[in-house]
Amino acid sequence: MMSKEIQTSFIAEIKVKIRQAQYEALKVVNVHLINLYWEIGKSISEKQSESWGKAIVPTLSKELQKEFPGISGFSTTNLWLMAQFYSEYKMVENLQPLVGEISWTKHIVILNKCKDNLERHITTTKTDRKQLFVLNC
């Protein structure tokens, strides 16, 4: 028969493995989500440079929300943030590998608080990827 301490230790080890797997899965999902937002931002920016006008973004937002109900992130405001995200980072090669390592929410804060690419780079590289942070921009 197994002792209570051995059983408790075994259960604790399994819980740690589950939490680690959940965290690793979230990291992978985050990278794909950030890449998706990058591509959407790129597409919007390209259409803007083709003189499509601003009306396409609210239309796109409505269509995406209708097509993907229950999935947040496709508001007009967020789509404009995706375009800003792409526009601000597209020419900064040393930032591009880092952008998938932090959450979209943190990117929004960085874009709003840091006014130039050097500040963004420093803040992005200093950001603890597991916890919330306070910006000093």
N, CA, C and O of each residue as an XYZ file, in Angstrom:
548
protein
N       0.828     -1.182      0.000
C       0.000      0.000      0.000
C       0.881      1.258      0.000
O       1.929      1.304      0.644
N       0.430      2.259     -0.731
C       1.174      3.489     -0.903
C       0.949      4.426      0.293
O      -0.168      4.569      0.789
N       2.048      5.062      0.743
C       1.896      6.004      1.856
C       1.254      7.296      1.352
O       1.285      7.610      0.162
N       0.681      8.019      2.284
C       0.006      9.281      1.959
C       0.985     10.285      1.347
O       0.627     10.999      0.410
N       2.237     10.350      1.872
C       3.235     11.286      1.349
C       3.619     10.951     -0.087
O       3.763     11.848     -0.917
N       3.785      9.670     -0.383
C       4.144      9.254     -1.748
C       3.015      9.594     -2.709
O       3.256     10.088     -3.810
N       1.798      9.332     -2.295
C       0.638      9.644     -3.129
C       0.525     11.155     -3.368
O       0.276     11.585     -4.494
N       0.704     11.945     -2.338
C       0.638     13.401     -2.454
C       1.734     13.915     -3.378
O       1.489     14.785     -4.214
N       2.938     13.380     -3.231
C       4.056     13.772     -4.077
C       3.793     13.407     -5.546
O       4.064     14.200     -6.448
N       3.269     12.212     -5.769
C       2.940     11.756     -7.121
C       1.918     12.690     -7.765
O       2.094     13.101     -8.912
N       0.873     13.022     -7.052
C      -0.171     13.906     -7.570
C       0.398     15.295     -7.867
O       0.062     15.902     -8.884
N       1.246     15.787     -6.989
C       1.874     17.093     -7.196
C       2.737     17.100     -8.455
O       2.726     18.076     -9.204
N       3.481     16.026     -8.696
C       4.314     15.914     -9.901
C       3.454     15.942    -11.165
O       3.807     16.601    -12.143
N       2.337     15.233    -11.143
C       1.436     15.212    -12.301
C       0.866     16.609    -12.543
O       0.778     17.046    -13.690
N       0.483     17.304    -11.497
C      -0.046     18.660    -11.631
C       0.983     19.595    -12.258
O       0.644     20.421    -13.105
N       2.248     19.462    -11.838
C       3.315     20.283    -12.409
C       3.464     19.984    -13.898
O       3.606     20.907    -14.701
N       3.433     18.716    -14.273
C       3.545     18.348    -15.687
C       2.398     18.941    -16.503
O       2.611     19.429    -17.612
N       1.189     18.900    -15.957
C       0.028     19.458    -16.655
C       0.200     20.965    -16.828
O      -0.033     21.494    -17.915
N       0.607     21.657    -15.766
C       0.796     23.113    -15.850
C       1.889     23.469    -16.865
O       1.743     24.428    -17.623
N       2.969     22.710    -16.878
C       4.043     22.962    -17.838
C       3.546     22.759    -19.264
O       3.853     23.556    -20.151
N       2.785     21.702    -19.486
C       2.243     21.439    -20.823
C       1.266     22.541    -21.237
O       1.269     22.974    -22.389
N       0.437     22.991    -20.303
C      -0.498     24.081    -20.600
C       0.265     25.344    -20.983
O      -0.086     26.019    -21.950
N       1.304     25.657    -20.227
C       2.095     26.855    -20.509
C       2.763     26.750    -21.881
O       2.747     27.710    -22.653
N       3.344     25.603    -22.186
C       3.989     25.404    -23.487
C       2.973     25.519    -24.627
O       3.268     26.104    -25.669
N       1.790     24.965    -24.429
C       0.732     25.067    -25.443
C       0.313     26.518    -25.639
O       0.114     26.955    -26.772
N       0.177     27.263    -24.561
C      -0.186     28.682    -24.666
C       0.870     29.478    -25.415
O       0.541     30.378    -26.187
N       2.139     29.150    -25.191
C       3.212     29.838    -25.916
C       3.095     29.595    -27.422
O       3.259     30.519    -28.220
N       2.814     28.357    -27.803
C       2.678     28.026    -29.224
C       1.477     28.754    -29.824
O       1.564     29.317    -30.915
N       0.363     28.736    -29.107
C      -0.837     29.430    -29.584
C      -0.551     30.922    -29.720
O      -0.959     31.544    -30.701
N       0.149     31.501    -28.743
C       0.464     32.931    -28.784
C       1.290     33.269    -30.020
O       1.021     34.267    -30.689
N       2.282     32.459    -30.326
C       3.115     32.712    -31.509
C       2.247     32.708    -32.771
O       2.393     33.581    -33.627
N       1.353     31.739    -32.885
C       0.478     31.677    -34.059
C      -0.479     32.864    -34.103
O      -0.739     33.411    -35.175
N      -0.998     33.261    -32.963
C      -1.906     34.407    -32.906
C      -1.187     35.694    -33.297
O      -1.715     36.487    -34.075
N       0.005     35.903    -32.765
C       0.777     37.099    -33.114
C       1.118     37.083    -34.606
O       1.062     38.123    -35.261
N       1.469     35.923    -35.142
C       1.740     35.820    -36.583
C       0.488     36.138    -37.403
O       0.569     36.812    -38.429
N      -0.665     35.652    -36.948
C      -1.926     35.971    -37.624
C      -2.175     37.465    -37.595
O      -2.515     38.056    -38.620
N      -2.011     38.088    -36.429
C      -2.232     39.538    -36.311
C      -1.239     40.311    -37.180
O      -1.590     41.345    -37.749
N      -0.009     39.819    -37.285
C       0.997     40.426    -38.161
C       0.506     40.385    -39.612
O       0.556     41.390    -40.322
N       0.036     39.222    -40.038
C      -0.431     39.067    -41.420
C      -1.670     39.916    -41.706
O      -1.780     40.514    -42.776
N      -2.597     39.969    -40.755
C      -3.779     40.819    -40.930
C      -3.354     42.284    -40.998
O      -3.830     43.033    -41.851
N      -2.458     42.692    -40.099
C      -1.955     44.071    -40.114
C      -1.251     44.398    -41.412
O      -1.412     45.493    -41.952
N      -0.473     43.458    -41.916
C       0.223     43.645    -43.198
C      -0.784     43.820    -44.325
O      -0.636     44.711    -45.162
N      -1.809     42.973    -44.348
C      -2.829     43.065    -45.410
C      -3.561     44.398    -45.359
O      -3.800     45.023    -46.392
N      -3.916     44.829    -44.159
C      -4.605     46.119    -44.022
C      -3.689     47.258    -44.471
O      -4.119     48.150    -45.202
N      -2.432     47.229    -44.035
C      -1.472     48.271    -44.421
C      -1.273     48.320    -45.931
O      -1.205     49.399    -46.519
N      -1.181     47.151    -46.554
C      -1.012     47.114    -48.008
C      -2.228     47.699    -48.721
O      -2.077     48.425    -49.703
N      -3.420     47.393    -48.240
C      -4.635     47.937    -48.861
C      -4.715     49.449    -48.649
O      -5.181     50.180    -49.523
N      -4.261     49.909    -47.494
C      -4.246     51.348    -47.238
C      -3.296     52.047    -48.203
O      -3.592     53.141    -48.685
N      -2.157     51.421    -48.485
C      -1.203     52.026    -49.418
C      -1.723     51.992    -50.856
O      -1.230     52.730    -51.709
N      -2.708     51.147    -51.130
C      -3.352     51.089    -52.445
C      -4.554     52.035    -52.511
O      -5.341     51.981    -53.456
N      -4.689     52.890    -51.517
C      -5.764     53.885    -51.452
C      -7.147     53.268    -51.325
O      -8.109     53.773    -51.904
N      -7.252     52.200    -50.586
C      -8.561     51.589    -50.352
C      -9.423     52.429    -49.431
O     -10.649     52.319    -49.454
N      -8.800     53.259    -48.629
C      -9.550     54.071    -47.687
C      -9.762     53.347    -46.373
O      -9.458     52.161    -46.240
N     -10.287     54.079    -45.408
C     -10.456     53.545    -44.060
C     -11.718     52.717    -43.892
O     -11.830     51.973    -42.917
N     -12.656     52.819    -44.795
C     -13.943     52.140    -44.649
C     -13.822     50.617    -44.675
O     -14.698     49.915    -44.170
N     -12.740     50.107    -45.261
C     -12.593     48.654    -45.350
C     -12.416     48.021    -43.966
O     -12.827     46.880    -43.759
N     -11.820     48.735    -43.031
C     -11.540     48.138    -41.719
C     -12.823     47.851    -40.936
O     -12.972     46.740    -40.428
N     -13.759     48.802    -40.813
C     -15.020     48.462    -40.141
C     -15.788     47.349    -40.863
O     -16.408     46.499    -40.223
N     -15.742     47.362    -42.186
C     -16.412     46.314    -42.967
C     -15.768     44.958    -42.693
O     -16.464     43.967    -42.473
N     -14.441     44.919    -42.709
C     -13.709     43.689    -42.411
C     -14.040     43.206    -41.005
O     -14.268     42.015    -40.794
N     -14.066     44.120    -40.050
C     -14.388     43.773    -38.668
C     -15.754     43.104    -38.572
O     -15.894     42.061    -37.933
N     -16.755     43.701    -39.202
C     -18.113     43.135    -39.165
C     -18.148     41.752    -39.806
O     -18.769     40.832    -39.273
N     -17.491     41.609    -40.933
C     -17.483     40.319    -41.634
C     -16.770     39.236    -40.822
O     -17.240     38.100    -40.752
N     -15.647     39.582    -40.214
C     -14.911     38.599    -39.407
C     -15.701     38.203    -38.166
O     -15.728     37.030    -37.795
N     -16.344     39.173    -37.523
C     -17.137     38.858    -36.335
C     -18.347     37.995    -36.694
O     -18.763     37.139    -35.913
N     -18.905     38.227    -37.880
C     -20.032     37.409    -38.323
C     -19.571     35.988    -38.666
O     -20.250     35.014    -38.342
N     -18.425     35.881    -39.318
C     -17.900     34.581    -39.739
C     -17.361     33.757    -38.564
O     -17.449     32.529    -38.562
N     -16.803     34.450    -37.569
C     -16.177     33.767    -36.429
C     -16.803     34.245    -35.115
O     -16.132     34.893    -34.312
N     -18.074     33.933    -34.893
C     -18.726     34.381    -33.656
C     -18.079     33.724    -32.443
O     -17.686     32.558    -32.490
N     -17.975     34.468    -31.381
C     -17.380     33.926    -30.168
C     -15.867     34.055    -30.111
O     -15.260     33.774    -29.078
N     -15.257     34.475    -31.204
C     -13.813     34.696    -31.210
C     -13.583     36.200    -31.123
O     -13.958     36.954    -32.021
N     -12.966     36.617    -30.037
C     -12.713     38.039    -29.869
C     -11.441     38.431    -30.616
O     -10.676     37.574    -31.057
N     -11.231     39.718    -30.749
C     -10.001     40.202    -31.358
C     -10.174     40.831    -32.715
O      -9.204     41.319    -33.296
N     -11.388     40.834    -33.238
C     -11.589     41.369    -34.583
C     -12.399     42.660    -34.595
O     -13.068     42.969    -35.581
N     -12.340     43.408    -33.504
C     -13.009     44.712    -33.474
C     -12.282     45.664    -34.423
O     -11.133     45.426    -34.796
N     -12.947     46.719    -34.797
C     -12.323     47.729    -35.651
C     -11.062     48.273    -34.991
O     -10.030     48.421    -35.646
N     -11.142     48.568    -33.710
C      -9.985     49.084    -32.978
C      -8.822     48.104    -33.017
O      -7.682     48.501    -33.260
N      -9.103     46.829    -32.780
C      -8.032     45.835    -32.772
C      -7.435     45.650    -34.168
O      -6.230     45.439    -34.300
N      -8.255     45.726    -35.194
C      -7.724     45.626    -36.555
C      -6.785     46.789    -36.865
O      -5.747     46.603    -37.499
N      -7.155     47.996    -36.412
C      -6.260     49.140    -36.598
C      -4.966     48.943    -35.805
O      -3.893     49.333    -36.264
N      -5.064     48.342    -34.623
C      -3.857     48.050    -33.838
C      -2.967     47.042    -34.553
O      -1.742     47.137    -34.478
N      -3.567     46.083    -35.242
C      -2.792     45.110    -36.021
C      -2.032     45.818    -37.135
O      -0.869     45.509    -37.396
N      -2.693     46.765    -37.790
C      -2.032     47.534    -38.856
C      -0.883     48.355    -38.273
O       0.192     48.428    -38.869
N      -1.104     48.971    -37.113
C      -0.048     49.738    -36.450
C       1.103     48.816    -36.047
O       2.270     49.155    -36.246
N       0.781     47.663    -35.486
C       1.761     46.658    -35.075
C       2.671     46.307    -36.251
O       3.896     46.319    -36.125
N       2.065     45.997    -37.385
C       2.853     45.668    -38.573
C       3.687     46.867    -39.031
O       4.884     46.735    -39.288
N       3.058     48.017    -39.130
C       3.748     49.212    -39.630
C       4.926     49.615    -38.754
O       5.974     50.022    -39.255
N       4.747     49.498    -37.448
C       5.806     49.912    -36.525
C       6.981     48.937    -36.506
O       8.123     49.358    -36.320
N       6.724     47.647    -36.695
C       7.780     46.647    -36.541
C       8.347     46.105    -37.851
O       9.371     45.420    -37.828
N       7.728     46.383    -38.968
C       8.131     45.729    -40.220
C       9.572     46.016    -40.637
O      10.209     45.169    -41.263
N      10.086     47.171    -40.309
C      11.437     47.536    -40.734
C      12.495     47.297    -39.649
O      13.670     47.604    -39.849
N      12.084     46.759    -38.519
C      13.008     46.577    -37.400
C      13.291     45.088    -37.247
O      12.603     44.386    -36.505
N      14.307     44.617    -37.957
C      14.591     43.184    -38.012
C      14.878     42.567    -36.647
O      14.494     41.425    -36.392
N      15.548     43.308    -35.769
C      15.896     42.726    -34.474
C      14.692     42.600    -33.543
O      14.777     41.895    -32.537
N      13.583     43.256    -33.845
C      12.370     43.114    -33.042
C      11.486     41.972    -33.533
O      10.782     41.350    -32.737
N      11.514     41.697    -34.804
C      10.607     40.706    -35.371
C      10.683     39.332    -34.709
O       9.632     38.734    -34.479
N      11.863     38.797    -34.388
C      11.880     37.481    -33.721
C      11.297     37.518    -32.304
O      10.862     36.489    -31.787
N      11.287     38.687    -31.684
C      10.830     38.797    -30.308
C       9.321     38.970    -30.177
O       8.751     38.683    -29.125
N       8.671     39.442    -31.245
C       7.273     39.822    -31.105
C       6.355     38.655    -30.771
O       5.315     38.864    -30.147
N       6.698     37.450    -31.159
C       5.862     36.299    -30.852
C       6.014     35.783    -29.436
O       5.261     34.909    -29.006
N       6.978     36.316    -28.712
C       7.259     35.815    -27.371
C       6.404     36.455    -26.288
O       6.348     35.956    -25.164
N       5.740     37.556    -26.617
C       4.903     38.210    -25.611
C       3.478     38.341    -26.138
O       3.235     38.262    -27.342
N       2.558     38.539    -25.226
C       1.136     38.524    -25.582
C       0.726     39.767    -26.373
O       1.415     40.787    -26.374
N      -0.402     39.645    -27.036
C      -0.963     40.755    -27.798
C      -1.265     41.942    -26.882
O      -1.027     43.092    -27.253
N      -1.782     41.667    -25.706
C      -2.098     42.731    -24.754
C      -0.845     43.533    -24.414
O      -0.895     44.761    -24.338
N       0.268     42.851    -24.210
C       1.518     43.545    -23.912
C       1.991     44.358    -25.114
O       2.533     45.451    -24.952
N       1.787     43.829    -26.314
C       2.150     44.592    -27.516
C       1.346     45.880    -27.604
O       1.886     46.926    -27.963
N       0.076     45.813    -27.284
C      -0.762     47.016    -27.333
C      -0.220     48.070    -26.370
O      -0.122     49.246    -26.719
N       0.128     47.644    -25.168
C       0.683     48.576    -24.179
C       1.994     49.162    -24.697
O       2.215     50.369    -24.603
N       2.857     48.316    -25.240
C       4.147     48.779    -25.766
C       3.921     49.777    -26.904
O       4.567     50.825    -26.939
N       3.022     49.470    -27.823
C       2.753     50.378    -28.937
C       2.214     51.718    -28.455
O       2.549     52.761    -29.017
N       1.388     51.698    -27.426
C       0.792     52.932    -26.932
C       1.729     53.751    -26.054
O       1.642     54.979    -26.045
N       2.615     53.104    -25.324
C       3.461     53.831    -24.369
C       4.843     54.159    -24.896
O       5.412     55.189    -24.533
N       5.392     53.310    -25.740
C       6.745     53.527    -26.259
C       6.640     54.202    -27.616
O       6.003     53.678    -28.530
N       7.256     55.349    -27.742
C       7.053     56.159    -28.939
C       8.075     55.944    -30.048
O       7.901     56.474    -31.145
N       9.125     55.187    -29.796
C      10.063     54.915    -30.881
C      10.547     53.465    -30.802
O      10.331     52.775    -29.806
N      11.199     53.025    -31.866
C      11.602     51.622    -31.970
C      12.652     51.223    -30.940
O      12.668     50.072    -30.503
N      13.527     52.142    -30.543
C      14.517     51.810    -29.529
C      13.830     51.509    -28.201
O      14.160     50.521    -27.546
N      12.881     52.349    -27.799
C      12.124     52.087    -26.573
C      11.368     50.765    -26.674
O      11.332     49.992    -25.716
N      10.768     50.507    -27.831
C      10.030     49.251    -28.023
C      10.957     48.054    -27.913
O      10.618     47.047    -27.291
N      12.133     48.171    -28.523
C      13.086     47.065    -28.475
C      13.523     46.784    -27.041
O      13.522     45.634    -26.602
N      13.895     47.826    -26.320
C      14.341     47.656    -24.936
C      13.217     47.057    -24.093
O      13.441     46.134    -23.310
N      12.025     47.584    -24.260
C      10.885     47.105    -23.467
C      10.525     45.670    -23.832
O      10.230     44.866    -22.948
N      10.544     45.342    -25.108
C      10.213     43.994    -25.547
C      11.227     42.984    -25.028
O      10.853     41.893    -24.600
N      12.498     43.336    -25.064
C      13.516     42.394    -24.595
C      13.531     42.275    -23.079
O      13.937     41.239    -22.552
N      13.099     43.310    -22.365
C      13.080     43.261    -20.900
C      11.810     42.629    -20.348
O      11.768     42.239    -19.182
N      10.784     42.525    -21.168
C       9.507     42.031    -20.685
C       9.626     40.592    -20.224
O      10.091     39.727    -20.965
N       9.205     40.344    -19.004
C       9.155     38.976    -18.498
C       8.022     38.280    -19.236
O       6.872     38.710    -19.143
N       8.316     37.249    -19.942
C       7.328     36.602    -20.796
C       6.289     35.797    -20.023
O       5.325     35.327    -20.627
N       6.445     35.621    -18.723
C       5.498     34.834    -17.948
C       4.588     35.685    -17.079
O       3.525     35.226    -16.660
N       4.994     36.924    -16.801
C       4.235     37.724    -15.850
C       3.913     39.085    -16.445
O       4.512     39.501    -17.437
N       2.967     39.766    -15.830
C       2.656     41.131    -16.230
C       3.843     42.021    -15.906
O       4.698     41.657    -15.098
N       3.891     43.163    -16.524
C       5.011     44.038    -16.314
C       4.542     45.472    -16.241
O       3.403     45.791    -16.581
N       5.439     46.329    -15.791
C       5.164     47.766    -15.736
C       6.139     48.430    -16.702
O       7.343     48.180    -16.658
N       5.610     49.265    -17.561
C       6.456     49.928    -18.547
C       7.038     51.210    -17.986
O       6.392     51.931    -17.226
N       8.265     51.473    -18.375
C       8.927     52.715    -17.978
C       9.182     53.586    -19.187
O      10.089     54.417    -19.152
N       8.420     53.431    -20.254
C       8.625     54.253    -21.456
C       8.204     55.674    -21.181
O       8.296     56.528    -22.063
